[in-house]
């Protein structure tokens, strides 16, 4: 065992010294590998950078995942329980009649919005992602609403609900606390997201009921709701994925509920996703094949060039196994050097892409991006390929007769 360790250590030393002695040829081999590996790393960095992020934004766009109910219905709680149990459903919450999903919001006399869309939200809302209301009187504003109100997180806004009762104009006002701003990429219209009880109180107020949220001591004779609400006119519904939208809409239609989806947009997204995958698959295949051919050409040519040195090793008593190991060590050293240089060039190219081209995209998008595990996989792949090619060359090399080293003496 000790002799084997000494032999392997000696082989490694001889392989290293041989590469140093023949440094010009070693440099050429490394350069040929770098010329293939560095562009391949940049290519995949683009795939996992801007292209993957754009694909993800397209496929995860909540507007494409929404299933909209057409018209106002009479949906019972049992129906909501059934819908939540469907495997395609990601999020569902009751919604009032369409006429009761708008209100005015203001901060001051010159900072206000008329007829803002008011939508109910709860934990797990697909549209809001990780955002969630913590307080009953909290509100999440869309980016457009926040811009018009000049509001930021922590500000107080007033929700104003108007109604006309007995030919008298009345306004119900409640103060809400801004808990977050929804990016425009998630929702482009002016809107405010509130807890469901706030939206139900808005509808009750407009229907003439007395509500705990919108109370006015000067108004008398209001109706009082004696029992909890048992049905709702509509619902906000989101599917889990693009592939789930059509089946979920079909189930609703089977229950005599007319729906509307972004079917055309979904098909376009799927087509774009497929085309991008095909394009990068073809480029990756041809680039990978070029890398393999480069390795084969570089290492096999180097082995053929060293026939006399390999024969001399055999003459000195090295076993065929040792000759194969010797060649594999050289291949691994050359591949490692090429990969390190390729990584340096990749980081320079990636920085240039992100600095120059990234300024034209949103701040959360990387043009070029590779994680350490991606680099680790690429490095391991390069070493495996080098080992296989060197092993094939080693099988050819062990056929070289030791006597060949004496022919040129």
N, C-alpha and C positions, 0 to 999 in steps of 0.2 A: 504493500500500500504506500509506504514511504517512497519506494523507488518510482511508483507511478506519479506521485505528487512532484518529485524532483524532475521527472521527465516532462510533465506538463508545464512546470515552471520554466524549464529550459526551452521547451517549444515556444512558449509565449515570449520569452526574451529573444530567441532567434527570430521569431516572426516580426517583432517590433524593430529590432536592429536591421533586419532586411528591408523593411519599409523605409526606415530612415536612410539607409545607404542608397536605396533606389528612389530617393525622394521625388525626383522629377516625374517618374511614372506614377508614383503614389498620388502626387498632386493632381495629375491628369485624371486618374480614376475617381478621386474624390470630387473633382470639379464636374465630371460627367454625371455623377450621382446627384450633386447639388443642383445641377441644371434641371433635373427631373423632380426631385423631392421638394425644393422650395416653392416652385409654382403650384405643385399639388397641394401643399399645405395652405397656400393662399386661396386656392380654389375652394377647398373645403371650409376655410374660414369664412368665405363669402356665403357658402351654402348654410352654415350654421349661424351666420350673422344676419345680414339684412334679409336674405331670402327666407330663411326659416321663420324669422320674426314676422315678416309680411304675410307668410302663409298662415302663421298662427293667428294673426290679427284678422285675416279674412275668414278663417274657419271658426274662430271664436267670437266673431262679431255678434253681440247679443241681438241686434236687430234682425239678423238672419235666423236666429233661434226662436224668435217669438211666433206664437200662434195666436192670432187675433180673432176674437169672436165678433161676428157681424150682427149689429142690432142689439136690442135690450131684451133679455130673457127673464126667466124666473128660476134661478138656480138654487137648489136646496143644499144644505150642508152635507147631505149624503152624497150628492154629486161631486162635491169638492173632495170628500174622503175617497171616492172612487178614482178621481183623476190623480190625486196624490199617490195612489197605490200603483199607478201604471209605470212600468219600467222605463218608458221614454220621457217621463216628466221630471224636470229638474227643479222647477219652482212654479207655484201657483198661489195666488192670493185673490180674494174677492175684490170686485170693483163695482162702484156705483154706476148709475145711469150717466151717459156721456155728458149730458147738460150740467151735471153736478160735479164735474171733475176740473173745474176752473175757478179761479178766484184772483183777487188783487193782492199784491204783496208790496209793502212799502217800509222804508226806514225813516224817511222824512218827506217833507212836501215836494222836494225836488229829486228824490231817489225812490222811484216806485216803478212797478210793472203792472200793466192791466192784463187781465185774463190769462194768468199763468196756469199752465197745466199742473194739476195736483194729482199725484199718483201715490198709492199706498205701497209700503215696503215692509219687509220683515227679514229675519235672519235667513241667509242663504239666497238672497236676491241675485239672480244671474246678472242683472244689469249693473248692480252696484259692486259686484265682485266681493272684496274683503270689507267694504264699508258697511256699517250697521248702526242704526239709531239706538242710543242708550237710554234716552229719556222720552217720555210720552209727549212732551211739548218740544221735541227736537225736530229738526228739519235738515235735509241734505239738498243743497241747491245745485242745479246744473251749472256748468261753466258760464253759459250765456246769461242765466238769471243773476248769478253772482257778479258778472261784469256790469250788467245794467244797474244793479243795486249798489255797486261798489262795495259789496259785502265780502267779509272774510270769516273764517272759522272763529266762533266765539261771539260773533255779533248777534244782536237781537233784531228780529224782523216782525212785522205785524201782518198777520193773515186776515184779510178783510173779505167777508162773505156777504153779498148783497141779496136782498129779497124784497118783494113787494107784497104787502099784506093789508087788505082793506084799503087799497089805493094809497097806502103810505109806504114810502121807501125806508127800509131799515137796513142797518149794517151790523153784522156780528163780527167782532174783532177779538183775536186771540194772539198773544205774543209767543213767538217760537224762537228757540235758540239754534243758531247755525252750527251743526256738528261736522259738516264736511262739504267739500265742493267736488262734484262729479265731473271728471274731465270731458271735454267736448267730444273726444274720440268715442266715448261710451254713450253719450246722449247729446245731440246737437241742438235741440230745441230748448226754449225757456221753460223750465219745469221746477217743481219742488216735490221732494219725496218725504212723506209723513207717515206716522203710524196709522193703521187702519181705523182706529176709533176717531181720529181727527176727521178723516174723509167721511165716515158715517155721520158724524155730528154735523158736517157741512150739509149733507143731503137732508138730514132731519130738520135742520134749521130752515132750509129753503122750502121744505114741505109744510112748514108752519108749526113744527113741534118745538117744545121747550127742551133745551139741551143744557147740560152742565157746563159745556165748553163755551157756548155763545149765550150768555145770560145778559138780559137788559131789564133793569128794575122798572124802567118807564113803560115797558110793553106788558100789557095785561091780556088775559084771555087766551094764552097760547095752548095748543093741544099738548097732551102729555102721552108719550109712548108707554103703554102699560105692559108690553111684553118685548122680549129681546127679538132682534131681527132674525127671521128664519130663512130669508131668501135674498139673493143678490141679482142684479141685472146682468153683470158681466164678470170677467176675471182677467187678470194678467197671467199669461201662461208662457212658459219657456221650456223648450225641449233640452235634453242633455247634450245632443250633438246634431250636426247637420243631417246625419242619416236618420235621426229620430223624429225630425220635423214632420215628414210626410206620413209615417205610420200614426203619429199622435193626432194629426189633423184628420186622418181617415177614421180613427176611433170616434172622434168628436162628431164627424159627419154621420157616422152610423147611429149616433144618438140624436139625430135630427138637429144638430147645431152647426150652422153655417160658419165656416172659418175662412180666414185669409192669411196666407203665408208669403214669404219672399221666395217662392219657388224658382223664379228665373234667376234671382241673385244667387241662390244656393247652387244651381246648376253651373253658373258661371264660376263660382268659387271652386267647385269641384274640378271643373275643367282646367282652371289656372293651376290648381294644386297638382293635378296629374301631369300637365305639360312641364311644369318646373321640375318635378321629380324625374320625368323622362330625360329632360335636357341635362340635368346634373348627373343622372345615372350613366348616360352615354359618355359624357365628358370624363366622369370618374373612371369608367371602365377603360376608355382609351388611354387615359393618363396612367392608370395603374398598370396596364399592359406595357406602356412605354417604359415605366419604371422597372418592370420585370425584365424586359429585353435589355435595358441599359445595364442592369446587374449581371445578366447572363453574359452579355458581350464584354463587359469590363473584366469580370473575374475569370471567365474561361480564356480570354485572350492573355490575361496575366499569367495563368497557369501554363499555357502553351509556351509563353515566353521564358518561363523558368524551368523548362524541362531539365536542363543540365543541373541546376541547383537541387531540384527534387531528386534526380538520380544520385547526386552526391550524398544527400541525406540517407537514401537507401543504402549506399555503399558504406556509410559510416555506421550502419547497424540499426537505423530507425525502422521500426515496423510499419507495415502499410497503414495500420490504425493511426500511428503517430503522424504520418504524412497527411492524412485526411484532417486530423486535428490541427496541424500546423496551418493548412490552407484555410480552414474555418476560422481560426484565430485572426489571420490576416484579413479575411473578409469582414469579420465583426469589427475589427479596429477601423478599417476603411469606412464601413457603413456608419459606425458611431461618429467618426469625425465628420463625415458628410452630413449626418443628421443634425449635429450641433451647429455647424455652419448654416445649414438650411433654416434652423430655428432662429438664428440671429437675423438672417435675411427676412424671414417671415415676420418677426416682430417689427422690423423696420418698415416693411411693406404694409403691415396691418396698421401701424401707427399713422402712416401716410394716408391710408384709406379713411380711417376714422377721423383724422384731423381735417383733411381737405374735402372729402365727400360727405362726411357726417354732418357738416354744417347746414346741408340742404334738407336734412330730415329731422324729425322730432328728437328731443334729447334722449329719449329712452330706447333709441334704436342704434345698434352697432352695425356698421357696414361690414366689418371683419371681426370675427370672434371665434376663438377656439379655447376650450377648457383644458386644464392640465390632463384630465383623463383622456381627452382626444389626442393630445400629443403623446401620451403614454402608449395608447393603442397604436398610433402611427409608428412610434419608435420600435415597439415590439414587432410590428408587422415587417418593418424594414430589416430587423435582425433575423427574423424567421426566414424571410426571402433570401437574405444573404447566406444564411446557414444552408438552406436547401441547394442554392446554386453552387456554393463552395463544396458541398457534399457531393454533388453530381460531378464537379470538376475533380474532386479528390478520388472518386472511383476511377476516373480516367487516368489520374496521375499515378495511382498505385500500379498501373500496367507498365509504367516506364521502367525499363530494366536498369539496374545499377551500372551496368557496363557502359551506358551511354555517357556517363561522366568522364570516361577515360578516352573517348574518341578524339577529343580536342586537346589532349595532353601531348 
